[in-house]
Amino acid sequence: MRHDLEKRFARWGLASLVAVVVITGLVAGQLEAFERLAVWTRRHEQYELDELFVAGIVAALVLLVYSVRRSRALAREICRLELAVTEAKILRALEPVCEDCEATGELCGSCRALYQAPVAV
C-alpha cells in the first residue's frame, strides 16, 4: 500500500512538472519573453548577461547528472539496508548463544530483553 502511494505521488509530481513547463512555455510564447530578454541583454552587453544562459544550461545538466547518480546511490543503500534488516530478523530468530541460556535452556534477562525489543525497519 505504501509503495502504491509513493508511485501515485511520483506520478503527480511528474505531471505537475510537465504542466508547469507547458504553461510556462505557452505564457513565454505569448509574451515573446525570449525576444524581450534578447533585446534587454543587448542593451546591457557590458554585464555579459547572455552568458548566464549558457551557464544555466550547463548547471542544469550537471545537476541532472548529480541527481541521477545520487538516486542510484540511494537505491543501492536502500537495498543494502533492507538486506541488513532481513539478516537481523533471521539472526534474532536463532537460538540464543549466551552461555547462561545454553546451560539452562531458557532465556536469561538480557537475552529476553534483546529478543523482545522491536526491530526498527
C-alpha positions as CSV (number, residue, x, y, z in Angstrom):
1,M,0.0,0.0,0.0
2,R,2.8,2.4,0.9
3,H,4.5,1.6,-2.4
4,D,1.4,2.4,-4.4
5,L,1.1,5.7,-2.6
6,E,4.7,6.5,-3.4
7,K,4.1,5.7,-7.1
8,R,1.0,7.8,-7.2
9,F,2.9,10.7,-5.5
10,A,5.7,10.3,-8.1
11,R,3.2,10.4,-11.0
12,W,1.6,13.5,-9.6
13,G,5.0,15.2,-9.2
14,L,5.9,14.4,-12.8
15,A,2.5,15.5,-14.1
16,S,2.8,18.8,-12.2
17,L,6.3,19.4,-13.5
18,V,5.2,18.8,-17.1
19,A,2.2,21.1,-16.6
20,V,4.4,23.9,-15.2
21,V,6.8,23.5,-18.1
22,V,4.0,23.6,-20.7
23,I,2.2,26.5,-19.1
24,T,5.5,28.4,-18.8
25,G,6.3,27.8,-22.5
26,L,2.8,28.9,-23.6
27,V,2.9,32.1,-21.5
28,A,6.5,32.9,-22.6
29,G,5.5,32.4,-26.2
30,Q,2.5,34.7,-25.9
31,L,4.6,37.4,-24.2
32,E,7.6,36.9,-26.6
33,A,9.7,36.6,-23.5
34,F,12.9,35.5,-25.2
35,E,12.8,38.3,-27.7
36,R,12.4,40.8,-25.0
37,L,15.2,39.3,-23.0
38,A,17.4,39.2,-26.0
39,V,16.8,42.9,-26.6
40,W,17.4,43.7,-22.9
41,T,20.7,41.8,-22.8
42,R,21.9,43.5,-26.0
43,R,21.3,46.9,-24.3
44,H,23.3,45.7,-21.3
45,E,26.1,43.8,-23.1
46,Q,28.7,45.3,-20.7
47,Y,27.3,43.0,-18.0
48,E,27.7,39.8,-20.1
49,L,24.2,38.7,-19.1
50,D,23.7,36.5,-22.2
51,E,26.5,34.2,-20.9
52,L,24.3,33.4,-17.9
53,F,22.1,31.3,-20.2
54,V,25.0,29.0,-21.2
55,A,26.0,28.8,-17.5
56,G,22.4,28.0,-16.6
57,I,22.1,25.2,-19.2
58,V,25.4,23.7,-18.0
59,A,24.4,23.9,-14.4
60,A,21.1,22.2,-15.2
61,L,22.9,19.3,-17.0
62,V,25.4,19.0,-14.1
63,L,22.5,18.9,-11.6
64,L,20.7,16.3,-13.7
65,V,23.8,14.0,-13.7
66,Y,24.3,14.6,-10.0
67,S,20.6,13.8,-9.3
68,V,20.7,10.5,-11.3
69,R,23.9,9.4,-9.6
70,R,22.6,10.3,-6.2
71,S,19.3,8.5,-6.9
72,R,21.2,5.3,-7.9
73,A,23.4,5.5,-4.8
74,L,20.3,5.9,-2.6
75,A,18.6,2.9,-4.3
76,R,21.7,0.8,-3.6
77,E,21.8,2.0,0.0
78,I,18.1,1.1,0.4
79,C,18.8,-2.4,-0.9
80,R,21.7,-2.8,1.5
81,L,19.6,-1.7,4.5
82,E,16.7,-4.0,3.6
83,L,19.2,-6.9,3.4
84,A,20.6,-5.9,6.8
85,V,17.1,-5.8,8.3
86,T,16.3,-9.2,6.9
87,E,19.6,-10.6,8.3
88,A,18.8,-9.1,11.7
89,K,15.4,-10.7,11.7
90,I,16.9,-14.1,10.8
91,L,19.6,-13.7,13.5
92,R,17.0,-12.7,16.0
93,A,15.1,-15.9,15.3
94,L,18.1,-18.1,16.0
95,E,18.7,-19.8,19.4
96,P,20.5,-17.6,21.9
97,V,24.2,-18.1,22.2
98,C,24.8,-16.7,25.6
99,E,26.4,-19.3,28.0
100,D,23.8,-18.9,30.7
101,C,21.0,-19.5,28.2
102,E,22.8,-22.6,26.7
103,A,23.3,-24.0,30.2
104,T,19.7,-23.5,31.4
105,G,17.9,-23.9,28.1
106,E,15.9,-20.7,28.8
107,L,16.4,-17.1,28.1
108,C,18.2,-15.0,30.7
109,G,17.1,-11.5,31.4
110,S,19.4,-9.7,28.9
111,C,18.6,-12.2,26.1
112,R,14.9,-11.9,26.8
113,A,15.2,-8.1,26.6
114,L,17.1,-8.4,23.3
115,Y,14.6,-10.8,21.7
116,Q,11.6,-8.8,22.8
117,A,12.9,-5.5,21.6
118,P,11.3,-4.4,18.3
119,V,13.5,-4.4,15.2
120,A,13.5,-1.0,13.5
121,V,12.7,-1.0,9.8
